[in-house]
Amino acid sequence: MKLLLILAMVIAAASIATRAQAQNYPWCAHYDKGDGGMNCGFTTFQQCLTDISGLGGFCEQNNTYVAPSAAPGQHHSRKTS
């Protein structure tokens, strides 16, 4: 009986969870480790520089970055007087 209750709870939690989406950020860190490691998870150049500080490497703009568009149905309205 406990197993059935646990299974039901897991299924319920999985059904309401949001799906994971790949993150798309404008800056990438390339690390000097010899394995070609890189991380494109930075929103600012300064964040990227801070990450490679002491590790070695360089930062560059993510050439696959696409800025998010406004959500559908959301727009700014202007008051007219």
KEVEX-714309 format. One record per residue (C-alpha): residue in three letters; chain; x, y, z. Coordinates in nm, 3 decimals, padded with zeros to 5 digits, m for minus. Each point is the difference from the previous one (the first is absolute). Layout:
<node><resn>Ala</resn><chain>A</chain><c1>X</c1><c2>Y</c2><c3>Z</c3></node>
...
END
This chain:
<node><resn>Met</resn><chain>A</chain><c1>00.000</c1><c2>00.000</c2><c3>00.000</c3></node>
<node><resn>Lys</resn><chain>A</chain><c1>00.286</c1><c2>00.241</c2><c3>00.085</c3></node>
<node><resn>Leu</resn><chain>A</chain><c1>00.170</c1><c2>m00.080</c2><c3>m00.327</c3></node>
<node><resn>Leu</resn><chain>A</chain><c1>m00.316</c1><c2>00.085</c2><c3>m00.194</c3></node>
<node><resn>Leu</resn><chain>A</chain><c1>m00.034</c1><c2>00.330</c2><c3>00.186</c3></node>
<node><resn>Ile</resn><chain>A</chain><c1>00.365</c1><c2>00.090</c2><c3>m00.069</c3></node>
<node><resn>Leu</resn><chain>A</chain><c1>m00.039</c1><c2>m00.090</c2><c3>m00.366</c3></node>
<node><resn>Ala</resn><chain>A</chain><c1>m00.311</c1><c2>00.219</c2><c3>m00.027</c3></node>
<node><resn>Met</resn><chain>A</chain><c1>00.184</c1><c2>00.291</c2><c3>00.160</c3></node>
<node><resn>Val</resn><chain>A</chain><c1>00.295</c1><c2>m00.036</c2><c3>m00.240</c3></node>
<node><resn>Ile</resn><chain>A</chain><c1>m00.233</c1><c2>m00.011</c2><c3>m00.301</c3></node>
<node><resn>Ala</resn><chain>A</chain><c1>m00.192</c1><c2>00.305</c2><c3>00.125</c3></node>
<node><resn>Ala</resn><chain>A</chain><c1>00.322</c1><c2>00.196</c2><c3>00.058</c3></node>
<node><resn>Ala</resn><chain>A</chain><c1>00.135</c1><c2>m00.093</c2><c3>m00.343</c3></node>
<node><resn>Ser</resn><chain>A</chain><c1>m00.320</c1><c2>00.104</c2><c3>m00.174</c3></node>
<node><resn>Ile</resn><chain>A</chain><c1>00.001</c1><c2>00.351</c2><c3>00.147</c3></node>
<node><resn>Ala</resn><chain>A</chain><c1>00.372</c1><c2>00.068</c2><c3>m00.038</c3></node>
<node><resn>Thr</resn><chain>A</chain><c1>00.108</c1><c2>00.235</c2><c3>m00.279</c3></node>
<node><resn>Arg</resn><chain>A</chain><c1>00.222</c1><c2>m00.131</c2><c3>m00.273</c3></node>
<node><resn>Ala</resn><chain>A</chain><c1>00.365</c1><c2>00.098</c2><c3>00.004</c3></node>
<node><resn>Gln</resn><chain>A</chain><c1>00.115</c1><c2>00.222</c2><c3>m00.283</c3></node>
<node><resn>Ala</resn><chain>A</chain><c1>00.349</c1><c2>00.069</c2><c3>m00.122</c3></node>
<node><resn>Gln</resn><chain>A</chain><c1>00.137</c1><c2>00.331</c2><c3>00.118</c3></node>
<node><resn>Asn</resn><chain>A</chain><c1>00.120</c1><c2>00.251</c2><c3>m00.253</c3></node>
<node><resn>Tyr</resn><chain>A</chain><c1>00.236</c1><c2>00.267</c2><c3>00.129</c3></node>
<node><resn>Pro</resn><chain>A</chain><c1>00.205</c1><c2>00.263</c2><c3>m00.185</c3></node>
<node><resn>Trp</resn><chain>A</chain><c1>00.350</c1><c2>m00.075</c2><c3>00.140</c3></node>
<node><resn>Cys</resn><chain>A</chain><c1>00.218</c1><c2>m00.312</c2><c3>m00.010</c3></node>
<node><resn>Ala</resn><chain>A</chain><c1>00.310</c1><c2>m00.090</c2><c3>00.203</c3></node>
<node><resn>His</resn><chain>A</chain><c1>00.265</c1><c2>m00.214</c2><c3>m00.170</c3></node>
<node><resn>Tyr</resn><chain>A</chain><c1>00.225</c1><c2>m00.167</c2><c3>00.256</c3></node>
<node><resn>Asp</resn><chain>A</chain><c1>00.374</c1><c2>m00.067</c2><c3>m00.038</c3></node>
<node><resn>Lys</resn><chain>A</chain><c1>m00.015</c1><c2>m00.360</c2><c3>00.123</c3></node>
<node><resn>Gly</resn><chain>A</chain><c1>00.102</c1><c2>m00.164</c2><c3>m00.326</c3></node>
<node><resn>Asp</resn><chain>A</chain><c1>m00.333</c1><c2>m00.178</c2><c3>m00.041</c3></node>
<node><resn>Gly</resn><chain>A</chain><c1>m00.186</c1><c2>00.276</c2><c3>m00.188</c3></node>
<node><resn>Gly</resn><chain>A</chain><c1>m00.232</c1><c2>00.061</c2><c3>00.296</c3></node>
<node><resn>Met</resn><chain>A</chain><c1>m00.241</c1><c2>00.287</c2><c3>m00.029</c3></node>
<node><resn>Asn</resn><chain>A</chain><c1>m00.303</c1><c2>00.144</c2><c3>00.177</c3></node>
<node><resn>Cys</resn><chain>A</chain><c1>m00.251</c1><c2>00.228</c2><c3>m00.174</c3></node>
<node><resn>Gly</resn><chain>A</chain><c1>m00.196</c1><c2>00.079</c2><c3>00.315</c3></node>
<node><resn>Phe</resn><chain>A</chain><c1>00.079</c1><c2>00.366</c2><c3>00.062</c3></node>
<node><resn>Thr</resn><chain>A</chain><c1>m00.226</c1><c2>00.300</c2><c3>m00.038</c3></node>
<node><resn>Thr</resn><chain>A</chain><c1>00.280</c1><c2>00.257</c2><c3>00.022</c3></node>
<node><resn>Phe</resn><chain>A</chain><c1>00.361</c1><c2>00.022</c2><c3>m00.112</c3></node>
<node><resn>Gln</resn><chain>A</chain><c1>00.101</c1><c2>00.078</c2><c3>00.361</c3></node>
<node><resn>Gln</resn><chain>A</chain><c1>m00.159</c1><c2>m00.325</c2><c3>00.126</c3></node>
<node><resn>Cys</resn><chain>A</chain><c1>00.200</c1><c2>m00.192</c2><c3>m00.258</c3></node>
<node><resn>Leu</resn><chain>A</chain><c1>00.326</c1><c2>00.175</c2><c3>00.095</c3></node>
<node><resn>Thr</resn><chain>A</chain><c1>m00.062</c1><c2>m00.071</c2><c3>00.367</c3></node>
<node><resn>Asp</resn><chain>A</chain><c1>m00.052</c1><c2>m00.368</c2><c3>m00.077</c3></node>
<node><resn>Ile</resn><chain>A</chain><c1>00.327</c1><c2>m00.044</c2><c3>m00.191</c3></node>
<node><resn>Ser</resn><chain>A</chain><c1>00.197</c1><c2>00.205</c2><c3>00.253</c3></node>
<node><resn>Gly</resn><chain>A</chain><c1>00.272</c1><c2>m00.226</c2><c3>00.139</c3></node>
<node><resn>Leu</resn><chain>A</chain><c1>m00.096</c1><c2>m00.284</c2><c3>m00.234</c3></node>
<node><resn>Gly</resn><chain>A</chain><c1>00.127</c1><c2>00.144</c2><c3>m00.324</c3></node>
<node><resn>Gly</resn><chain>A</chain><c1>m00.186</c1><c2>00.034</c2><c3>m00.323</c3></node>
<node><resn>Phe</resn><chain>A</chain><c1>m00.189</c1><c2>00.267</c2><c3>m00.186</c3></node>
<node><resn>Cys</resn><chain>A</chain><c1>m00.352</c1><c2>00.130</c2><c3>m00.049</c3></node>
<node><resn>Glu</resn><chain>A</chain><c1>m00.181</c1><c2>00.063</c2><c3>m00.324</c3></node>
<node><resn>Gln</resn><chain>A</chain><c1>m00.350</c1><c2>00.078</c2><c3>m00.115</c3></node>
<node><resn>Asn</resn><chain>A</chain><c1>m00.224</c1><c2>m00.301</c2><c3>m00.062</c3></node>
<node><resn>Asn</resn><chain>A</chain><c1>m00.060</c1><c2>m00.005</c2><c3>m00.376</c3></node>
<node><resn>Thr</resn><chain>A</chain><c1>m00.310</c1><c2>m00.215</c2><c3>00.048</c3></node>
<node><resn>Tyr</resn><chain>A</chain><c1>m00.165</c1><c2>00.235</c2><c3>00.250</c3></node>
<node><resn>Val</resn><chain>A</chain><c1>m00.352</c1><c2>00.109</c2><c3>m00.088</c3></node>
<node><resn>Ala</resn><chain>A</chain><c1>m00.154</c1><c2>00.261</c2><c3>00.228</c3></node>
<node><resn>Pro</resn><chain>A</chain><c1>m00.335</c1><c2>m00.109</c2><c3>00.146</c3></node>
<node><resn>Ser</resn><chain>A</chain><c1>m00.305</c1><c2>00.151</c2><c3>m00.161</c3></node>
<node><resn>Ala</resn><chain>A</chain><c1>m00.291</c1><c2>00.144</c2><c3>00.194</c3></node>
<node><resn>Ala</resn><chain>A</chain><c1>m00.251</c1><c2>m00.257</c2><c3>00.119</c3></node>
<node><resn>Pro</resn><chain>A</chain><c1>m00.309</c1><c2>m00.023</c2><c3>m00.221</c3></node>
<node><resn>Gly</resn><chain>A</chain><c1>m00.288</c1><c2>00.212</c2><c3>00.116</c3></node>
<node><resn>Gln</resn><chain>A</chain><c1>00.216</c1><c2>00.230</c2><c3>00.206</c3></node>
<node><resn>His</resn><chain>A</chain><c1>00.040</c1><c2>00.353</c2><c3>m00.125</c3></node>
<node><resn>His</resn><chain>A</chain><c1>00.040</c1><c2>00.342</c2><c3>00.147</c3></node>
<node><resn>Ser</resn><chain>A</chain><c1>m00.291</c1><c2>00.236</c2><c3>m00.031</c3></node>
<node><resn>Arg</resn><chain>A</chain><c1>00.025</c1><c2>00.375</c2><c3>m00.010</c3></node>
<node><resn>Lys</resn><chain>A</chain><c1>m00.244</c1><c2>00.227</c2><c3>00.169</c3></node>
<node><resn>Thr</resn><chain>A</chain><c1>m00.131</c1><c2>00.272</c2><c3>m00.221</c3></node>
<node><resn>Ser</resn><chain>A</chain><c1>m00.099</c1><c2>00.330</c2><c3>00.149</c3></node>
END
